[in-house]
Amino acid sequence: MGSTVGVEELIGLDATGQAELVSRREVSALELMEAAAARLEAVNSTLNAVIHPNLDGARERAGGLVAGGAFRGVPFVVKDLIAHAAGEPFHEGVRALADAGFREDRDTSLVQMFDAAGLVTVGRTNTSELGLLPTTEPLSYGPTRNPWDLSRSPLGSGGGSAVAVAAGIVPLAHSNDGGGSIRLPASACGLIGLKPTRGRVSLGPDFGELVSGTISEFAITRSVRDTSALLGAVSVPQVGEPYAPASPTRVPARPLRIGIMTSAPRGESRVHPACRAAVEVTAAALDELGFVVEAAYPRALDDAGFAVEAPKIMPLGFAAFAFDWWRRRIGIEFGPDDVEAWTWICAKRGRGLSAVDYLGAVEYVQAWTRRLSRWWHDRYDLLLTPTVGEPPPPLGSFAAPDTGRRAAQVTAFTYPFNLSGQPAISLPCHIDSGLPIGVQLVSAHGNEQLLLQVSAELERAMTWTTQDLPFDLRGHREAVQGSSDSAAG
């Protein structure tokens, strides 16, 4: 089969568009894969998004695909965190695992579902060490660069996946979200990032839950239709799941009521004017579409408990747990020279926690979630916020001694909904000074359907950053050198 569609046209399509070409036999899966490979080889040395390419394996899979799957033949990447595949490297950003060259011997359930959907994985993407920092700058593999400005972070531990999509290597990519690492990089890279309802996408077979259900698996995409179709493909409960997510509810009749929040919870950090403007522009579009839009938000977000230790205990416990999990898994005992300083600090603090400390934190979060959820139950359908309170920051912004404070600032709007388990989506509704600025919509538990419906209406009504690829090769190698010199200074 000889394609009449050019490479630039192919990489500009969303995953549904690429799959339709394969279905109509206008393009073969192998031709799609070769277009992705060409783009990866052209841009990845600059962006450092894909750290474990597997082009030969992808070619073999693409050439042997048979009919079936919503995304048959579409190139894809998997974040190198939690989701692992048989025979593939699996390092979770940890230097000791990278140095050991560890490879997995089995697939997670989600990886199997990606395969069943027809996706062709061309590699694994960069992530922060154990996903603990909301920026993809691990010492093990180096920083991933935002294609909108190579001196800036793509944010989140899913930055490698977001950059692979934004730069046109693949049209959609796996990520996971324990504090915002689907939504944050989607915002910073001008993409769509849905964190599903707790339990909607399986963490099996390794885990039933992680960090008391705060971590969700899913993806970053370029279109709402891709998000919807992929969610349908991977929302398949596995045997023994600990959560039964709320069933999708009927979308309420108009007019839907949407509350707007533009100040950070508890007023603990400043919201950049561009991020406020993104919310205001989106609110105006929603008003034009016939929604009731007003300043309102759940006061539980201002709970003083967030200013103390309760919500912080769980990620600290996770760091210590991750050390123990890898020790049990392959016999490696991490020391301070095997991991980054922040990772070691978090794990050390986590080891100092008691079971009573952890269960007390869980009890607080569960009670707080009940109070928070009443807001959606009693009056409002959606909450609109900035995804993050600042434009994509420069690389190196999370260095000591401000690491923890900066992480809390960046995740101020996203982390509460990891704790509550509600679905939330980041949409690429604004650009300021050449940088994408995302907004977040949050619905009640189980109501991804409403998020996707309203997102689709906004997608049709607004000019989104996903309509253009931000990156070409002209002058970028010199720009990388210049930004590296600047950061070093």
C-alpha positions as CSV (number, residue, x, y, z in Angstrom):
1,M,0.0,0.0,0.0
2,G,1.4,3.3,-1.0
3,S,0.1,6.3,1.0
4,T,-0.9,9.5,-0.8
5,V,-0.9,11.3,2.6
6,G,2.2,13.2,3.5
7,V,4.1,12.8,6.8
8,E,3.3,16.3,7.9
9,E,-0.4,15.7,7.3
10,L,-0.3,12.4,9.2
11,I,1.4,13.8,12.3
12,G,-1.1,16.7,12.4
13,L,-4.1,14.3,12.7
14,D,-5.6,13.1,15.9
15,A,-5.6,9.3,16.7
16,T,-9.1,8.9,15.4
17,G,-8.2,10.5,12.1
18,Q,-5.2,8.3,11.8
19,A,-7.2,5.1,12.6
20,E,-9.8,6.1,10.0
21,L,-7.1,6.3,7.3
22,V,-6.0,2.8,8.2
23,S,-9.6,1.5,8.2
24,R,-10.1,3.0,4.8
25,R,-6.8,1.5,3.6
26,E,-5.5,4.9,2.6
27,V,-2.5,4.4,4.9
28,S,-1.1,1.2,6.4
29,A,-0.2,0.8,10.1
30,L,3.4,0.4,9.1
31,E,3.3,3.7,7.2
32,L,1.9,5.4,10.3
33,M,4.6,3.9,12.4
34,E,7.3,5.0,9.9
35,A,6.0,8.6,10.1
36,A,6.1,8.5,13.9
37,A,9.6,7.0,13.7
38,A,10.8,9.8,11.4
39,R,9.4,12.4,13.6
40,L,10.9,10.8,16.7
41,E,14.3,10.6,15.1
42,A,14.1,14.2,14.0
43,V,13.0,15.9,17.3
44,N,13.7,13.6,20.2
45,S,17.3,14.4,20.6
46,T,16.3,18.0,21.2
47,L,13.2,17.4,23.4
48,N,14.2,14.2,25.3
49,A,10.6,12.9,25.5
50,V,11.1,9.2,24.6
51,I,13.9,7.6,26.6
52,H,13.4,4.0,25.5
53,P,12.5,3.9,21.8
54,N,11.5,0.5,20.4
55,L,11.1,1.2,16.7
56,D,12.0,-2.4,15.6
57,G,9.4,-3.8,17.9
58,A,6.8,-1.3,16.7
59,R,7.6,-2.1,13.1
60,E,7.0,-5.8,13.8
61,R,3.7,-5.1,15.6
62,A,2.5,-2.7,12.9
63,G,3.3,-5.1,10.1
64,G,1.4,-8.0,11.9
65,L,-1.8,-6.2,13.0
66,V,-5.1,-7.6,12.0
67,A,-8.5,-5.9,11.9
68,G,-9.9,-4.8,15.3
69,G,-9.5,-2.1,17.9
70,A,-10.6,1.5,17.9
71,F,-7.1,2.7,17.3
72,R,-5.7,0.0,15.0
73,G,-2.2,1.0,13.8
74,V,-2.0,4.3,15.7
75,P,1.5,5.1,17.1
76,F,1.6,5.5,20.9
77,V,4.0,5.9,23.8
78,V,3.8,4.7,27.4
79,K,5.1,6.7,30.4
80,D,7.9,4.8,32.2
81,L,5.9,4.8,35.5
82,I,3.6,2.2,36.9
83,A,2.5,0.8,33.5
84,H,5.1,-1.8,32.4
85,A,5.4,-4.2,29.5
86,A,7.1,-7.5,29.1
87,G,10.6,-7.3,27.8
88,E,10.7,-3.5,28.0
89,P,12.9,-1.3,30.3
90,F,11.1,-0.2,33.4
91,H,13.0,2.3,35.6
92,E,10.5,4.9,36.9
93,G,13.1,7.6,36.6
94,V,15.3,5.9,39.2
95,R,19.1,6.0,38.6
96,A,19.8,2.7,40.3
97,L,17.3,0.9,38.0
98,A,18.6,2.6,34.9
99,D,22.1,1.7,35.8
100,A,21.0,-1.9,36.4
101,G,19.3,-2.0,33.0
102,F,16.2,-3.6,34.5
103,R,13.6,-5.0,32.2
104,E,10.1,-6.2,33.1
105,D,8.8,-9.7,32.4
106,R,5.1,-9.0,32.2
107,D,2.4,-6.5,31.1
108,T,0.1,-4.6,33.3
109,S,-3.7,-4.9,32.5
110,L,-3.7,-1.4,31.1
111,V,-0.9,-2.1,28.7
112,Q,-2.8,-5.2,27.5
113,M,-5.9,-3.0,26.9
114,F,-3.8,-0.5,24.9
115,D,-2.7,-3.4,22.8
116,A,-6.2,-4.6,22.4
117,A,-7.2,-1.2,21.2
118,G,-4.8,-1.6,18.3
119,L,-2.2,1.0,19.5
120,V,1.4,0.5,18.4
121,T,3.8,1.5,21.1
122,V,7.0,3.1,19.7
123,G,8.7,3.7,23.1
124,R,8.6,4.7,26.7
125,T,8.7,8.3,27.9
126,N,10.6,10.2,30.5
127,T,9.3,10.8,34.0
128,S,10.4,12.3,37.3
129,E,11.9,9.9,39.8
130,L,9.0,7.7,41.1
131,G,6.7,10.5,39.9
132,L,7.3,12.5,43.0
133,L,8.0,15.9,41.4
134,P,5.6,17.8,39.1
135,T,8.3,18.3,36.5
136,T,10.1,15.8,34.2
137,E,13.7,16.5,35.0
138,P,15.2,13.3,36.4
139,L,18.9,13.0,37.0
140,S,18.8,9.5,35.5
141,Y,17.7,10.7,32.0
142,G,17.9,14.5,32.0
143,P,15.2,17.1,31.5
144,T,12.4,16.9,28.9
145,R,11.9,20.2,27.1
146,N,8.7,21.9,26.4
147,P,8.3,22.2,22.6
148,W,6.6,25.6,23.1
149,D,9.7,27.0,24.7
150,L,12.7,24.8,25.1
151,S,13.9,26.6,28.3
152,R,10.7,25.6,30.1
153,S,9.3,22.6,31.9
154,P,6.5,20.5,30.4
155,L,5.3,20.1,34.0
156,G,4.1,16.9,35.7
157,S,5.9,13.6,35.9
158,G,4.1,12.9,32.6
159,G,6.1,15.6,30.7
160,G,7.7,13.1,28.4
161,S,4.3,11.8,27.2
162,A,2.8,15.3,26.7
163,V,5.9,16.4,24.8
164,A,5.7,13.4,22.5
165,V,2.1,14.4,21.6
166,A,2.7,18.1,21.4
167,A,5.7,17.6,19.1
168,G,3.8,15.3,16.7
169,I,5.6,12.0,17.5
170,V,2.4,10.4,18.4
171,P,-1.2,11.7,18.6
172,L,-1.9,10.4,22.1
173,A,0.1,9.0,25.0
174,H,-0.2,7.2,28.2
175,S,0.3,9.0,31.5
176,N,-0.8,8.7,35.1
177,D,-1.9,11.3,37.7
178,G,-1.2,11.3,41.4
179,G,-1.2,15.0,41.9
180,G,-1.8,16.4,38.4
181,S,0.6,14.5,36.1
182,I,-2.0,14.0,33.3
183,R,-3.5,17.5,33.7
184,L,-0.4,19.6,34.4
185,P,1.6,18.5,31.3
186,A,-1.5,18.8,29.2
187,S,-1.9,22.4,30.3
188,A,1.8,23.2,29.8
189,C,1.9,21.6,26.3
190,G,-1.4,22.7,24.9
191,L,-3.2,19.4,25.1
192,I,-6.2,17.6,26.6
193,G,-5.7,15.6,29.8
194,L,-8.4,13.7,31.6
195,K,-7.9,12.2,35.1
196,P,-10.8,9.7,35.3
197,T,-12.9,8.8,38.3
198,R,-11.1,6.7,40.9
199,G,-11.2,3.1,39.9
200,R,-12.3,3.8,36.3
201,V,-9.0,2.5,34.8
202,S,-7.3,-0.6,36.4
203,L,-4.0,-0.5,38.1
204,G,-3.8,-4.3,38.0
205,P,-2.4,-6.8,38.4
206,D,0.3,-5.1,40.6
207,F,-2.1,-2.9,42.5
208,G,-5.7,-2.5,43.4
209,E,-5.1,1.1,44.5
210,L,-2.0,3.3,45.0
211,V,-1.7,5.9,47.8
212,S,-5.3,5.3,49.0
213,G,-6.7,5.7,45.5
214,T,-5.2,9.0,44.7
215,I,-3.3,7.8,41.6
216,S,-5.2,7.3,38.3
217,E,-4.1,5.9,35.0
218,F,-5.1,7.2,31.6
219,A,-3.7,9.4,28.8
220,I,-3.0,12.8,27.2
221,T,-4.6,13.5,23.8
222,R,-5.1,16.1,21.1
223,S,-8.9,15.8,20.7
224,V,-11.9,15.2,22.9
225,R,-13.1,12.4,20.6
226,D,-9.8,10.6,21.2
227,T,-10.2,11.0,24.9
228,S,-13.7,9.6,24.8
229,A,-12.9,6.7,22.6
230,L,-9.8,5.7,24.5
231,L,-11.6,5.9,27.9
232,G,-14.2,3.5,26.5
233,A,-11.5,1.1,25.4
234,V,-9.7,1.0,28.7
235,S,-12.5,1.3,31.2
236,V,-12.7,-2.5,31.7
237,P,-12.8,-3.6,35.3
238,Q,-10.5,-6.5,36.2
239,V,-11.2,-9.3,38.6
240,G,-10.8,-8.2,42.2
241,E,-10.8,-4.5,41.8
242,P,-11.1,-2.7,45.2
243,Y,-13.3,0.2,43.8
244,A,-16.5,0.1,41.9
245,P,-16.5,3.6,40.3
246,A,-19.8,5.4,40.2
247,S,-21.7,4.7,37.0
248,P,-21.9,7.5,34.4
249,T,-24.8,9.6,35.2
250,R,-27.3,11.2,32.8
251,V,-26.2,14.6,31.6
252,P,-28.6,17.1,33.3
253,A,-30.9,19.1,31.2
254,R,-29.9,22.7,30.5
255,P,-29.1,25.1,31.9
256,L,-26.0,23.5,33.5
257,R,-24.6,25.5,36.4
258,I,-20.8,26.0,36.4
259,G,-18.9,27.6,39.3
260,I,-15.7,29.6,38.6
261,M,-12.7,29.6,40.9
262,T,-9.7,31.9,40.0
263,S,-7.9,32.2,43.4
264,A,-5.7,29.4,44.7
265,P,-7.2,27.3,47.5
266,R,-6.6,29.0,50.8
267,G,-5.0,31.9,49.0
268,E,-1.6,30.2,49.6
269,S,-0.1,31.1,46.2
270,R,-0.6,33.8,43.6
271,V,-2.5,33.0,40.4
272,H,-0.8,34.5,37.3
273,P,-2.9,37.0,35.3
274,A,-2.7,34.8,32.2
275,C,-4.2,31.9,34.2
276,R,-7.0,34.0,35.4
277,A,-7.6,35.2,31.9
278,A,-7.7,31.6,30.6
279,V,-10.6,30.9,33.0
280,E,-12.4,34.1,32.1
281,V,-12.1,33.5,28.4
282,T,-13.4,29.9,28.9
283,A,-16.2,31.2,31.2
284,A,-17.3,33.7,28.5
285,A,-17.4,30.8,25.9
286,L,-19.5,28.7,28.2
287,D,-21.9,31.6,28.8
288,E,-22.2,32.0,25.0
289,L,-23.1,28.3,24.8
290,G,-26.0,28.8,27.3
291,F,-24.5,27.6,30.6
292,V,-25.1,29.4,33.8
293,V,-21.7,30.6,34.9
294,E,-21.0,32.3,38.2
295,A,-18.2,32.8,40.7
296,A,-18.6,30.0,43.2
297,Y,-16.5,27.0,44.5
298,P,-16.7,24.4,47.2
299,R,-15.5,26.0,50.5
300,A,-14.0,22.7,51.5
301,L,-11.1,23.6,49.2
302,D,-10.1,26.2,51.7
303,D,-10.0,23.7,54.6
304,A,-7.2,24.6,57.0
305,G,-6.4,20.9,57.2
306,F,-4.5,21.3,53.9
307,A,-2.1,23.7,55.6
308,V,-1.0,21.0,58.0
309,E,0.3,17.5,57.4
310,A,-2.7,15.3,56.7
311,P,-2.8,15.4,52.8
312,K,1.0,15.4,52.7
313,I,1.4,12.2,54.6
314,M,0.1,9.9,51.9
315,P,2.7,10.8,49.2
316,L,5.5,10.5,51.8
317,G,4.2,7.1,52.7
318,F,4.2,6.2,49.0
319,A,7.9,7.1,48.6
320,A,8.8,4.8,51.4
321,F,6.5,2.1,50.0
322,A,8.0,2.4,46.6
323,F,11.5,1.7,48.0
324,D,10.1,-1.4,49.8
325,W,8.2,-2.5,46.7
326,W,11.3,-2.5,44.5
327,R,13.3,-4.3,47.2
328,R,10.7,-7.0,47.3
329,R,10.4,-7.0,43.5
330,I,14.0,-7.4,42.5
331,G,16.1,-7.3,45.7
332,I,17.5,-3.9,45.3
333,E,18.0,-1.7,48.5
334,F,18.0,2.0,47.6
335,G,20.5,4.1,49.5
336,P,21.0,7.9,49.4
337,D,23.4,7.6,46.5
338,D,21.0,5.6,44.4
339,V,18.2,8.2,44.2
340,E,17.8,12.0,44.0
341,A,18.0,14.1,47.2
342,W,14.3,14.9,47.2
343,T,13.3,11.3,46.7
344,W,15.5,10.3,49.6
345,I,14.0,13.0,51.9
346,C,10.5,11.9,51.1
347,A,11.2,8.3,51.7
348,K,13.0,9.0,54.9
349,R,10.0,11.1,56.2
350,G,7.7,8.3,55.0
351,R,9.6,5.7,57.0
352,G,9.1,7.8,60.1
353,L,5.3,7.7,59.8
354,S,3.3,5.2,61.9
355,A,0.3,3.2,60.7
356,V,-1.8,5.5,63.0
357,D,-0.4,8.6,61.2
358,Y,-1.3,7.2,57.8
359,L,-4.8,6.0,58.7
360,G,-5.5,9.3,60.4
361,A,-4.6,11.0,57.1
362,V,-6.9,8.7,55.2
363,E,-9.7,9.4,57.6
364,Y,-9.3,13.1,57.3
365,V,-9.3,13.0,53.5
366,Q,-12.4,10.8,53.4
367,A,-14.3,13.1,55.6
368,W,-13.2,16.1,53.7
369,T,-14.2,14.4,50.4
370,R,-17.7,14.0,51.7
371,R,-18.0,17.7,52.5
372,L,-16.4,18.7,49.2
373,S,-18.7,16.5,47.1
374,R,-21.8,18.1,48.5
375,W,-21.1,21.1,46.3
376,W,-21.8,19.1,43.1
377,H,-24.7,17.2,44.6
378,D,-26.6,20.2,46.0
379,R,-26.3,22.9,43.3
380,Y,-23.5,22.9,40.7
381,D,-22.7,20.6,37.8
382,L,-19.1,21.6,37.1
383,L,-16.2,23.6,38.6
384,L,-14.0,25.7,36.3
385,T,-10.5,26.5,37.6
386,P,-7.0,27.2,36.2
387,T,-5.2,23.8,35.8
388,V,-2.1,25.4,37.2
389,G,-1.7,28.9,38.6
390,E,1.3,29.9,36.5
391,P,2.5,29.5,32.9
392,P,5.0,26.7,32.3
393,P,8.0,27.6,34.5
394,P,11.7,27.5,33.5
395,L,13.5,24.2,33.8
396,G,15.3,24.0,37.2
397,S,12.4,25.7,39.1
398,F,12.0,22.9,41.5
399,A,15.5,22.9,43.0
400,A,16.2,22.8,46.7
401,P,15.5,24.3,49.1
402,D,12.1,25.3,47.6
403,T,11.3,21.9,46.1
404,G,8.3,21.1,48.4
405,R,6.9,24.6,48.3
406,R,7.1,24.9,44.5
407,A,5.5,21.4,44.1
408,A,2.6,22.5,46.3
409,Q,2.1,25.7,44.4
410,V,2.0,23.9,41.0
411,T,-0.4,21.2,42.2
412,A,-2.7,23.6,44.2
413,F,-5.7,23.2,41.7
414,T,-5.1,19.6,40.7
415,Y,-4.1,17.6,43.8
416,P,-7.4,18.1,45.7
417,F,-9.2,16.0,43.1
418,N,-6.7,13.2,43.3
419,L,-7.6,13.1,47.0
420,S,-11.4,13.2,46.3
421,G,-11.2,10.8,43.4
422,Q,-13.4,13.0,41.1
423,P,-12.9,13.2,37.4
424,A,-11.2,16.3,36.1
425,I,-10.0,17.4,32.7
426,S,-7.5,20.0,31.5
427,L,-8.4,21.8,28.3
428,P,-6.1,24.0,26.1
429,C,-8.3,27.1,26.0
430,H,-5.7,29.9,26.0
431,I,-2.3,31.1,24.9
432,D,-0.4,33.9,26.5
433,S,3.0,35.2,25.3
434,G,3.4,32.2,23.1
435,L,2.7,29.7,25.9
436,P,-0.3,27.4,26.3
437,I,-2.4,27.9,29.4
438,G,-4.9,25.2,30.4
439,V,-8.2,25.3,32.3
440,Q,-9.6,22.5,34.5
441,L,-13.2,21.3,34.6
442,V,-14.2,19.1,37.5
443,S,-17.5,17.1,37.8
444,A,-19.1,14.8,40.3
445,H,-17.8,11.3,40.9
446,G,-18.5,9.0,37.9
447,N,-19.5,11.8,35.6
448,E,-16.8,11.8,32.9
449,Q,-19.7,11.9,30.4
450,L,-20.6,15.4,31.4
451,L,-16.9,16.5,31.3
452,L,-16.5,15.1,27.8
453,Q,-19.8,16.6,26.5
454,V,-18.9,20.1,27.7
455,S,-15.3,19.8,26.5
456,A,-16.5,18.8,23.1
457,E,-18.7,21.9,22.9
458,L,-15.8,24.1,23.9
459,E,-13.6,22.4,21.4
460,R,-16.0,23.3,18.6
461,A,-16.5,26.9,19.9
462,M,-12.9,27.9,20.7
463,T,-9.6,28.0,18.8
464,W,-7.5,25.5,20.7
465,T,-3.7,25.1,20.8
466,T,-4.1,21.5,19.6
467,Q,-4.8,22.8,16.1
468,D,-1.1,23.5,15.4
469,L,2.1,21.7,16.2
470,P,4.4,24.1,18.1
471,F,7.7,22.6,17.1
472,D,9.9,22.4,14.1
473,L,13.7,21.9,13.9
474,R,14.8,25.3,12.7
475,G,17.2,26.8,15.1
476,H,16.2,24.6,18.0
477,R,19.4,22.9,18.6
478,E,21.0,26.3,19.2
479,A,18.2,27.3,21.4
480,V,18.7,24.2,23.6
481,Q,22.4,25.1,24.0
482,G,21.5,28.7,24.9
483,S,18.9,27.6,27.5
484,S,21.3,25.1,29.0
485,D,24.0,27.8,29.3
486,S,21.4,30.1,30.9
487,A,20.3,27.5,33.4
488,A,23.9,26.7,34.2
489,G,24.5,30.3,35.0
